[in-house]
Amino acid sequence: MSKGLRLTERWLTRALWLVAFIFAGFLIGLGGKIVENLWDVEAPLTVEQFMDQGRAAEVKAQRDAAQEKLDAARTALEQAEQKHAVARSNTRSARASFDNWLATRRVTARPDQDRELVARTEALDALESEERKALSAVETQEQAMLDASQQAQQARSRWEALERPAVQAHAQALRAKELRVFLYRLALTLPLLVVAGWLFAHKRKSSWWPFAWGFIFFALFAFFFELVPYLPSYGGYVRYVVGIVVTVVVGRHAILSLQRYLARQKQSEALPDAERRQTMRYDLALARLGKSVCPGCERAVDLKDTAIDYCPHCGIGLFDRCGGCATRKNAFARFCFSCGTAANTTLAD
């Protein structure tokens, strides 16, 4: 932004740039939603779609039934193990109590306790019998668990054998869908780049320039940030081809612009001093002088040297004398800074 602009004009220009960025932001948000939802244009793909439906339904039913049987066997085994653990705990507790009582009897050697000895022995035998039954139930459930596990494994093997070719077909179809969706996105973003190039070439200096630049920012973002992340692994060539084309177009435009600029400068430097001033913008001329640059040819000039009144490169007048007070002043100034007399300089706004 030129420092020679009026303060109000400078802030208004900044506000217009803000409008350009806000406009680009809304366009980017809308474009992002559209690009993201392009994946849903086609129906989703599943592995089951590529399997023999009749065979798949039969094998799936067998697999599910085997899994249910396995789950039931696992639950029954857990219950049997819990019952066996309780029976074993009861037997151990009774055995410890019986041993303690038997040791006491041996010490006292009382014959009247023989009947109680028989009763305790029978009770302990009954607990040990219950423990053996619980252990037998555990072993039975373990066998049932093993049978169910083998059946489930066989059912899973049949399903995997049926699923394996379908997975490969699904992967191929998914890659094809990715390529198609990528082409949808490319068909959406490439025209945006073309329109952005046209706006850059013809509208970037018009009265609608904030919207032109906003659209240009949006188009660049849509390609490099919205399209590139979705590039298939084998589609990276598109990015480089488009990058080469864009670089060539922009580079060619820059070369032609430079050539036209040099031609205009050459023609301008051949004009009389008064005609050259009429083609210069006032703010631009002051900004260049503030940078110690000639407003006409844009070459560096030592403006601190009071002996220099004309550009030594193109010959345009840089300083002159006020017609009212004869003070040495900027030749591009519209009024004398000393007395306020209007100058004879005519510059474009």
C-alpha positions, 0 to 999 in steps of 0.5 A, spaced: 500 500 500 502 506 498 504 511 503 502 517 499 495 515 500 490 520 504 489 517 511 482 516 509 483 513 503 488 508 506 484 506 511 478 505 506 483 501 502 485 496 508 477 496 509 476 493 502 482 488 503 478 486 509 472 485 505 476 481 500 478 476 505 471 476 508 468 474 502 474 469 500 472 466 507 465 465 506 467 462 499 472 457 502 467 455 507 461 454 502 466 450 497 469 446 503 462 443 504 461 442 497 468 438 496 467 434 503 460 432 500 462 430 493 464 423 496 456 422 498 454 423 491 455 415 490 452 410 494 457 407 499 461 401 498 461 394 502 464 388 502 458 384 502 456 387 496 461 383 492 459 376 495 455 371 493 449 373 496 445 366 497 452 363 499 454 369 504 447 369 507 448 361 509 455 362 511 453 368 515 447 364 519 452 358 520 457 363 523 452 367 528 449 360 530 456 357 532 458 364 535 451 364 539 453 356 541 460 358 543 457 364 548 452 360 551 458 354 552 462 360 555 457 362 560 455 355 562 463 353 563 463 360 568 457 357 572 460 350 572 467 353 575 464 357 580 460 352 583 466 347 583 470 353 586 464 353 592 464 346 593 472 345 593 472 351 598 466 347 602 470 341 602 476 344 605 473 348 610 470 341 612 476 338 612 480 343 616 474 342 621 474 335 621 482 334 622 481 339 628 476 335 631 479 329 630 486 331 633 482 333 640 478 326 640 485 323 640 487 327 646 481 326 650 480 319 647 473 319 649 469 313 646 462 316 647 464 321 641 465 315 636 458 316 633 459 323 632 466 321 628 462 317 624 457 322 622 462 327 621 466 322 616 459 321 612 458 329 612 465 330 609 464 324 604 458 327 602 462 334 601 467 331 597 462 327 593 459 334 591 466 337 589 467 331 584 460 332 581 462 339 580 469 338 577 465 333 573 460 338 570 466 343 569 470 338 565 463 336 561 462 344 560 470 344 558 468 339 552 462 343 550 466 349 550 472 346 546 466 343 541 463 350 540 470 353 539 472 348 533 465 349 530 465 357 531 473 357 528 470 352 522 464 357 521 469 363 521 474 360 516 468 358 511 466 366 512 473 368 511 474 364 504 468 367 502 470 374 504 477 374 501 475 375 494 470 380 495 475 384 499 479 385 493 473 386 489 471 392 494 478 395 494 478 395 487 471 398 487 473 403 492 479 406 488 475 407 482 470 411 486 476 415 489 478 416 482 471 418 480 470 423 486 477 426 485 475 427 478 468 431 480 472 435 485 477 436 479 472 438 475 469 443 480 476 446 482 479 447 475 474 452 472 475 456 479 482 457 477 480 459 470 475 464 472 480 466 477 486 467 472 481 471 468 479 476 474 486 477 475 488 479 468 482 483 467 478 485 474 484 486 479 484 493 478 477 495 477 472 498 482 470 490 484 477 488 485 475 486 493 471 481 490 475 479 484 481 478 489 476 474 494 475 469 489 482 469 487 484 467 494 478 462 494 480 458 488 487 458 490 485 455 496 480 450 493 485 447 489 491 447 493 488 445 500 481 442 498 483 438 492 490 436 494 488 432 500 484 428 496 488 426 491 489 418 490 496 416 490 496 415 483 493 421 481 499 426 484 501 427 477 495 432 476 497 436 481 504 437 478 501 438 471 496 443 474 502 446 477 506 447 471 500 450 467 499 455 472 506 457 473 507 457 465 500 462 465 502 466 471 510 466 468 507 468 461 503 474 464 509 476 468 513 476 462 508 480 458 507 485 463 514 486 464 515 487 457 509 492 456 511 496 462 518 497 459 515 499 453 511 504 456 517 507 460 521 508 454 515 511 451 514 515 457 521 517 458 521 520 450 515 525 452 516 532 454 516 533 461 509 536 462 506 531 458 509 526 463 507 529 469 500 529 466 500 521 466 503 520 473 498 519 479 499 524 485 500 520 491 504 515 487 509 520 485 510 523 492 510 516 495 516 514 490 520 521 492 519 519 499 523 513 498 528 517 494 526 514 487 525 518 481 517 518 480 518 517 472 523 512 471 523 509 478 531 509 479 534 511 485 536 518 486 540 522 491 534 527 493 538 530 499 543 533 494 540 540 493 544 541 487 540 535 483 533 538 480 532 533 475 533 526 474 540 524 472 537 518 468 530 520 465 531 528 465 524 529 469 524 535 473 524 533 481 525 540 484 523 547 481 522 554 484 515 557 487 513 562 482 510 566 488 516 566 493 522 563 489 523 557 494 526 551 492 520 546 492 518 539 490 516 539 482 510 535 483 507 538 489 501 542 487 502 548 492 508 551 495 510 549 502 512 556 504 507 561 501 502 556 499 502 559 492 499 554 487 504 550 482 503 549 475 504 542 476 498 537 473 498 530 476 492 525 475 489 523 482 
